[in-house]
Structure formats: structure tokens, C-alpha cells
Amino acid sequence: MTQSSTAISVIIPTTGRASLSAAVASVRAQELAGAHVQLIVVVDSLDGLIPDDCPTPDLLLFTSGGKGGGYARQLGTGAATGEYISYLDDDDVWLPQKLQKQLDFHRAQLNERLVLGCQLTQDWGNQSSVAIPLRGISGNERIEDYLFRNRSPKLGRNSLFTSTIFLRTDLAQRVGWNPDLPRHQDWDFLFRLQEHESAVFSHVAEVLVRVFPDSEGSISASSDWQSSLNWYLKTKDAWNTNTRVDFLVSQTLRYALQSRSMIGAAHTVREVARTRSVPSFGNLLTGMGGILPKARAMRLLELVGRKK
């Protein structure tokens, strides 16, 4: 395929939320030279409806409802025909140069196993966060160590959000998304890209995405400690011990405390003890932040993140 005919498939899973219109519009507004977009929207709702003012996608797929984001992304990935593929949540938006910047970066690296992220801002009303992440992943760094080990409690902490992911379509199709995971779908996808395809990760060091935390119906805003613990138990054997304990306290323990689940906290503490390791201060602070109400904890992190 020549550069002049390069296609980028974009997958947006949705439950038909009103925010889908802005997400799709941000894809249609991409400023691309010598490339075009195949926009695939996958509707995961019982009624199969999308907002009336939503721009028309190139392909509209339906799951029959209630299948979850992993199932929807996998369905869209299987239907993708572009040379490259990128993912966008239906409550996030891209800046106009997002795809072009990542396409140029990917081409320059000459590595078919390269998986890219970029920086983003998290927006609350009229306020935006610092650029996230402050530090991109290095070429020889394992994805779970980058994401979880010695993680800062600040909002600029290490991350690679779903709405920033960009890679070759054939690579994504060989690995696929797990259709059965209720949470951590993006982390699972990245981890399996590393384990099964020896993927290499990098970031474009520019803010190219806007994320809106705590939007209605967001899985990432929920406090499902059980799903988090289940994913950890299936994945942990490939992880460094220090990474294990840091994940447990910053993710599973935090969710258990947010949901006020003593059972969840007890299960997590038991797994922490089995690691025979001590969590980093930043991860422990993040985990204990689950004691605070969700809104207050997010506001505190925002204020901490703005401090230099």
C-alpha cells in the first residue's frame, strides 16, 4: 500500500450516549495528508440507537447490547481494513492533528511492532488538567512496570489511555481484544501485545486527546474491585513482584475502599501479603485515597498534579 492510499481505521464503541456526536465529529475533523479514515462505530445497546445529530460513520455495527467495550472493540477491529488502527471512546475527543502526528511518528520509526500513545488532558467543566503523562514509556520498559510500578499519585502519572492507542491493524487483529473483561480492557490488550507479539511502546509527546472523566456510564469511573482483582490473578505471573504489590494497592484496594467493601479490602490485603513486598509510597497514597469520596479524591489529585 502506498502512502498516498494509506487508510486508518478508527473504532468507536458506544452505548448511544449523546457524547458520541462530538467524538465522531472530532474524527471527521482530522487533518490528514495522503491518508483517509475508515470510521467504524460499534453500538452496544439494546435499542441500537445513536444520537440524531451524529455524523455518519463509514460502517455501523451492532452487538445486540450489553456485550461490553472489549467485545465492541474486538468486533470493530475484525472489520477494520485500514493499514493502521486507532481507538476512541465515545466520551472523548481528538484534536485535529492526532492521527497525522501519530502516523508520521510511526512511519519514522520503521517498526511494525510499534504501539503508540500520546499526551492528553482530562477536562472537568471549564478546567483542564496538566498534560498526561508527564513521562512517556521508554523503548525497553515493560508495559506493566511503566503503568503500575512506583506510580505517582499525581494526575500526570504514567498512562496509555485507550483513546490514544495507534498501531498497525494486522498487529491488533492478531492479538485482539478480550471480549469478556468488564474492566482493564485496554491494559489487557497492551499487555498481550507485549507478550504475544513483542510489541514496543512509545508516546508522541504532544497533547492530542481530550478526556472527560466520570462521564455517565463510564466503566473507568466505577469501583469494581472484584473485576480488577480477577484480572490481576490471571496476569500477575508474568509481572515483577514490586509491580504486583503496587498494582494491588493503587487499583484493587482503592476500588474496594471507594465501594466501602471490607471483603474487597480483605481479599486485596491477603494478596498483598502473598507478594512479600512493600508498595511504593505513591501507590499506597493512591490506594488509601479510596477512603475519600470520589469527587474529593479527584479534586485533590488535580490540585497535586498542578504543583511543580
Secondary structure, DSSP 8 states (H G I E B T S, - for coil): --GGGEEEEEEEEES--TTHHHHHHHHHT---SSEEEEEEEEE-SSS----TT----SEEEE--S---HHHHHHHHHHH--SSEEEE--TT-EE-TTHHHHHHHHHHHHT-TTEEEEEEEEEEETTEE---B-SS---TT--HHHHHHTT--SSTT-S---GGG-EEEHHHHHHH---TT-SS-HHHHHHHHHHHHH--EEEEEEEEEEEE-TT-TT-STTS--HHHHHHHHHHHGGGS-HHHHHHHIIIIIHHHHHHTT-HHHHHHHHHHHHHHT----HHHHHHHHGGGS-HHHHHHHHHHHHH--
